[in-house]
Amino acid sequence: MMQKVSGGWYSIVLWYNASVLTKIRDFLELIKFEHTIFALPFAYVGMLLAAHGWPTWHQFVWITVAMVGARTLAMGVNRIADRALDARNPRTANRPLVTGRIALSTAWGGTAAAGLVLGVAAWQLGPLPLKLLPGALLFLVGYAFTKRFTWFSHFILGFTDGLAPLGAWVAVCGSLFTADDLPAWLLLGIVTLWIGGFDIIYACQDAAADRELGLHAIPARFGVPVALAISSLCHVGTLTLLIILGQTLTLSWPYWLGLVVIAGLLIYEHSLVHPDDLSQLNVAFFNINSYISITLLMGVLATLFFVSTD
């Protein structure tokens, strides 16, 4: 009899664990967790440049945790807030929160957990990151609603992602408003223009749907040709700020070699997308932009650890 009871409890525990793991997997799929790779390298760039090398392991671990928590929170809120709009857009109508394959309670649970993780990470990283957390939360949560009233939402998204290297810099240096903190602000501008530019490209596929839904986006407001031109200008601005960053910190040749590669990748990205042909948009959005962020990180790592900068 005792064996049957023990076996029953064991089966319940196994079922519960499997259920929890399934919910976690579904939530990570919902928020496209793998896309964290876009911004995480930039957070590491801010961390490495602030430390002039490798930071403490405590800082590295908690910066990583903070970045993952922030991105997960922002995407969770975005998916929850947009589920009714996603249902009316043919491209997004099959998202799991729309179809019901993922329960709303699962999305809320994962999002709340991510917010808690971010709060703990900010606390672990020091007084200034914790003080700045409410401002970061304003953008992480508020971005999801900006497309409802302004086509500037692309740059608000970019600014929100740009808080990653800015926050990493603050975590290492404990400051943000001195003359020595200029590189942190340059990184904020770089990411704002870079992500804003490729978000404009991504929004081109939804131009018609956004107009029908009354949403504000540059392609919907100005048309796809103008949107792609604006995106190109954004990425010219990204490269310009990257050049200024390298000059400000007198970084060595691996950084500049990385910039040449990044320039080539941006040119290739824009060559894939045309007003009358958006078939390669996903390649431009997902693949190339991950290569760009990793290339910058590799250039900074090589500069700091393998090449003298004196």
C-alpha positions as CSV (number, residue, x, y, z in Angstrom):
1,M,0.0,0.0,0.0
2,M,2.8,2.4,0.9
3,Q,4.5,1.6,-2.3
4,K,1.4,2.5,-4.3
5,V,1.0,5.8,-2.4
6,S,4.7,6.7,-2.9
7,G,4.4,5.8,-6.6
8,G,1.4,8.0,-6.9
9,W,3.1,11.0,-5.3
10,Y,6.2,10.4,-7.6
11,S,3.9,10.4,-10.6
12,I,2.3,13.7,-9.5
13,V,5.7,15.3,-8.9
14,L,6.9,14.1,-12.4
15,W,3.7,15.5,-14.0
16,Y,4.1,18.8,-12.1
17,N,7.7,19.2,-13.1
18,A,7.0,18.4,-16.7
19,S,4.1,20.9,-16.7
20,V,6.4,23.7,-15.3
21,L,9.1,23.0,-17.8
22,T,6.6,23.0,-20.6
23,K,5.3,26.4,-19.5
24,I,8.8,27.8,-19.3
25,R,9.6,26.5,-22.8
26,D,6.4,28.0,-24.2
27,F,7.1,31.3,-22.5
28,L,10.6,31.5,-23.9
29,E,9.2,30.7,-27.4
30,L,6.6,33.4,-26.9
31,I,9.2,36.1,-26.3
32,K,11.7,34.8,-28.8
33,F,14.4,34.4,-26.1
34,E,17.1,33.6,-28.7
35,H,16.8,37.2,-30.0
36,T,18.5,38.4,-26.7
37,I,21.7,38.1,-28.8
38,F,20.9,41.4,-30.5
39,A,21.4,43.5,-27.4
40,L,23.4,41.4,-25.0
41,P,26.8,41.9,-26.9
42,F,26.2,45.7,-26.6
43,A,25.7,45.4,-22.9
44,Y,29.1,43.5,-22.7
45,V,30.7,46.2,-24.8
46,G,29.6,48.8,-22.3
47,M,30.8,46.6,-19.5
48,L,34.2,46.0,-21.0
49,L,34.9,49.6,-22.0
50,A,33.8,50.8,-18.6
51,A,36.2,48.4,-16.9
52,H,39.0,48.9,-19.5
53,G,39.1,45.2,-19.6
54,W,37.4,42.4,-17.7
55,P,35.2,43.5,-14.7
56,T,34.7,41.5,-11.6
57,W,32.8,38.2,-12.0
58,H,30.1,39.5,-9.7
59,Q,29.5,42.4,-12.1
60,F,29.7,40.1,-15.2
61,V,27.1,37.7,-13.8
62,W,24.6,40.3,-12.6
63,I,24.9,42.4,-15.7
64,T,24.1,39.3,-17.7
65,V,21.2,38.5,-15.5
66,A,19.9,42.1,-15.6
67,M,20.1,42.2,-19.4
68,V,18.2,38.9,-19.8
69,G,15.6,40.0,-17.2
70,A,15.1,43.3,-18.9
71,R,14.7,41.9,-22.4
72,T,12.3,39.2,-21.2
73,L,10.2,41.7,-19.2
74,A,9.9,44.0,-22.2
75,M,9.0,41.3,-24.7
76,G,6.5,39.7,-22.3
77,V,4.7,43.0,-21.8
78,N,4.8,43.6,-25.6
79,R,3.3,40.3,-26.4
80,I,0.6,40.7,-23.7
81,A,-0.3,44.3,-24.7
82,D,-0.4,43.5,-28.4
83,R,-2.3,40.2,-28.4
84,A,-5.6,41.8,-29.6
85,L,-3.7,43.7,-32.4
86,D,-1.7,40.6,-33.3
87,A,-5.0,38.7,-33.8
88,R,-6.0,41.2,-36.5
89,N,-2.7,41.1,-38.4
90,P,-2.3,38.1,-40.8
91,R,1.4,37.9,-40.1
92,T,1.0,37.7,-36.4
93,A,-2.3,35.9,-36.1
94,N,-0.7,32.6,-35.4
95,R,1.4,33.7,-32.4
96,P,0.8,31.3,-29.5
97,L,-0.8,33.9,-27.2
98,V,-3.3,34.7,-29.9
99,T,-4.2,31.1,-30.7
100,G,-4.3,30.1,-27.1
101,R,-1.5,27.6,-27.2
102,I,0.1,29.6,-24.5
103,A,-2.1,30.7,-21.6
104,L,-2.2,34.4,-20.7
105,S,-1.5,33.4,-17.1
106,T,1.8,31.8,-18.3
107,A,2.8,35.0,-20.1
108,W,2.0,37.1,-17.0
109,G,3.9,34.7,-14.8
110,G,7.0,34.7,-16.9
111,T,6.9,38.5,-17.3
112,A,6.5,39.1,-13.6
113,A,9.3,36.7,-12.8
114,A,11.6,38.6,-15.3
115,G,10.7,41.9,-13.6
116,L,11.6,40.4,-10.2
117,V,14.9,39.1,-11.6
118,L,15.8,42.5,-13.0
119,G,15.1,44.2,-9.7
120,V,17.4,41.7,-7.8
121,A,20.1,42.2,-10.4
122,A,19.9,46.0,-10.1
123,W,20.2,45.7,-6.3
124,Q,23.2,43.5,-6.7
125,L,24.9,45.9,-9.0
126,G,24.9,48.8,-6.7
127,P,23.1,51.9,-5.5
128,L,23.1,53.9,-8.8
129,P,21.7,51.0,-10.9
130,L,19.0,50.5,-8.3
131,K,18.1,54.2,-8.3
132,L,17.9,54.3,-12.1
133,L,15.7,51.2,-12.3
134,P,12.4,53.0,-12.2
135,G,13.4,55.0,-15.3
136,A,14.4,51.9,-17.1
137,L,11.2,50.1,-16.2
138,L,9.2,53.1,-17.6
139,F,10.8,52.4,-21.0
140,L,10.8,48.6,-20.8
141,V,7.1,48.5,-20.0
142,G,6.0,51.7,-21.8
143,Y,7.5,51.0,-25.2
144,A,4.9,48.3,-25.9
145,F,2.2,51.1,-26.1
146,T,4.1,53.8,-28.1
147,K,3.1,52.5,-31.5
148,R,-0.5,53.5,-30.6
149,F,0.3,57.2,-30.7
150,T,3.7,58.0,-32.3
151,W,5.7,56.8,-35.3
152,F,8.7,57.7,-33.2
153,S,8.2,54.3,-31.5
154,H,11.1,52.8,-33.5
155,F,13.5,55.1,-31.8
156,I,11.9,54.6,-28.4
157,L,12.6,50.9,-28.9
158,G,16.2,51.7,-29.9
159,F,16.6,53.9,-26.8
160,T,15.2,51.2,-24.6
161,D,17.7,48.7,-25.9
162,G,20.4,51.3,-25.6
163,L,19.9,51.3,-21.9
164,A,21.7,47.9,-21.9
165,P,25.2,49.3,-22.5
166,L,24.4,52.4,-20.5
167,G,23.3,50.3,-17.6
168,A,26.3,48.0,-17.8
169,W,28.6,51.1,-17.8
170,V,26.8,52.4,-14.7
171,A,27.1,49.0,-13.0
172,V,30.9,49.0,-13.5
173,C,31.8,52.7,-13.0
174,G,29.1,53.7,-10.6
175,S,28.7,57.0,-12.4
176,L,26.9,58.4,-15.5
177,F,27.1,62.2,-15.5
178,T,30.9,63.0,-15.5
179,A,33.0,63.8,-18.5
180,D,34.5,60.3,-18.4
181,D,31.1,58.8,-19.0
182,L,30.8,60.2,-22.6
183,P,31.4,56.7,-24.1
184,A,28.3,55.4,-22.3
185,W,26.1,58.1,-23.9
186,L,27.7,57.4,-27.3
187,L,26.8,53.7,-26.9
188,L,23.2,54.8,-26.1
189,G,23.1,56.8,-29.3
190,I,24.7,54.0,-31.3
191,V,22.1,51.4,-30.2
192,T,19.2,53.8,-30.5
193,L,20.0,54.5,-34.2
194,W,21.0,50.9,-35.0
195,I,17.9,49.2,-33.5
196,G,15.6,52.0,-34.6
197,G,16.9,51.7,-38.1
198,F,16.4,47.9,-38.4
199,D,13.0,48.1,-36.6
200,I,11.9,50.5,-39.4
201,I,13.0,47.8,-41.9
202,Y,11.1,45.2,-40.0
203,A,7.9,47.3,-39.9
204,C,7.9,47.6,-43.7
205,Q,6.2,44.2,-43.9
206,D,3.3,45.5,-41.7
207,A,2.8,48.9,-43.4
208,A,-0.7,48.0,-44.7
209,A,-1.8,46.2,-41.6
210,D,-0.6,49.1,-39.4
211,R,-2.6,51.6,-41.5
212,E,-5.7,49.5,-41.2
213,L,-5.3,49.1,-37.4
214,G,-4.6,52.8,-36.9
215,L,-1.1,52.2,-35.6
216,H,1.8,54.6,-36.0
217,A,5.0,53.5,-37.8
218,I,7.3,55.2,-40.2
219,P,6.5,52.8,-43.1
220,A,2.7,53.2,-42.5
221,R,3.0,56.9,-42.2
222,F,5.5,57.8,-45.0
223,G,5.5,54.7,-47.2
224,V,8.1,51.9,-47.6
225,P,10.5,53.8,-49.9
226,V,10.9,56.7,-47.5
227,A,11.1,54.3,-44.6
228,L,14.0,52.5,-46.1
229,A,15.8,55.8,-46.8
230,I,15.3,56.8,-43.2
231,S,16.6,53.5,-42.0
232,S,19.7,54.0,-44.2
233,L,20.3,57.4,-42.6
234,C,20.0,55.8,-39.1
235,H,22.7,53.3,-39.9
236,V,25.0,56.0,-41.3
237,G,24.5,57.7,-38.0
238,T,25.3,54.4,-36.2
239,L,28.6,54.2,-38.0
240,T,29.4,57.8,-37.4
241,L,28.9,57.4,-33.6
242,L,30.9,54.2,-33.7
243,I,33.8,56.2,-35.3
244,I,33.5,58.9,-32.6
245,L,33.5,56.2,-29.9
246,G,36.7,54.7,-31.2
247,Q,38.4,58.0,-31.4
248,T,37.2,59.1,-28.0
249,L,38.7,55.9,-26.4
250,T,41.6,55.7,-28.8
251,L,40.8,52.1,-29.6
252,S,43.2,50.0,-31.7
253,W,43.0,48.4,-35.1
254,P,40.8,45.4,-34.2
255,Y,38.0,47.8,-33.3
256,W,38.4,49.6,-36.6
257,L,38.6,46.3,-38.5
258,G,35.3,45.4,-36.8
259,L,33.8,48.7,-38.0
260,V,34.7,47.9,-41.6
261,V,33.0,44.5,-41.3
262,I,29.9,46.2,-39.6
263,A,29.8,48.7,-42.4
264,G,29.8,45.9,-45.0
265,L,27.1,44.0,-43.1
266,L,24.9,47.1,-43.0
267,I,25.3,47.7,-46.7
268,Y,24.5,44.1,-47.4
269,E,21.4,44.3,-45.1
270,H,20.0,47.2,-47.0
271,S,20.8,45.6,-50.4
272,L,18.5,42.7,-49.4
273,V,15.4,44.9,-48.9
274,H,13.7,46.9,-51.6
275,P,10.3,48.7,-51.6
276,D,8.9,46.2,-54.1
277,D,10.7,43.1,-52.7
278,L,10.7,42.4,-48.9
279,S,11.2,38.6,-49.3
280,Q,14.6,38.7,-47.7
281,L,13.5,40.9,-44.8
282,N,13.8,38.2,-42.2
283,V,17.4,37.4,-43.3
284,A,18.2,41.1,-43.0
285,F,16.6,41.4,-39.6
286,F,17.6,38.3,-37.7
287,N,20.8,37.0,-39.2
288,I,22.8,40.1,-40.1
289,N,22.0,42.1,-37.1
290,S,23.2,39.4,-34.8
291,Y,26.4,39.3,-36.8
292,I,26.8,43.1,-36.3
293,S,26.5,43.0,-32.5
294,I,28.8,40.0,-32.2
295,T,31.4,41.6,-34.6
296,L,31.5,44.8,-32.4
297,L,31.9,42.7,-29.3
298,M,34.8,40.7,-30.9
299,G,36.5,43.9,-32.0
300,V,36.3,45.4,-28.5
301,L,37.5,42.2,-26.9
302,A,40.5,41.9,-29.3
303,T,41.4,45.6,-28.7
304,L,41.3,45.3,-24.9
305,F,42.9,42.0,-24.4
306,F,45.2,41.3,-27.4
307,V,46.4,44.7,-28.6
308,S,48.1,47.5,-26.7
309,T,46.2,50.8,-26.9
310,D,48.9,53.1,-25.6
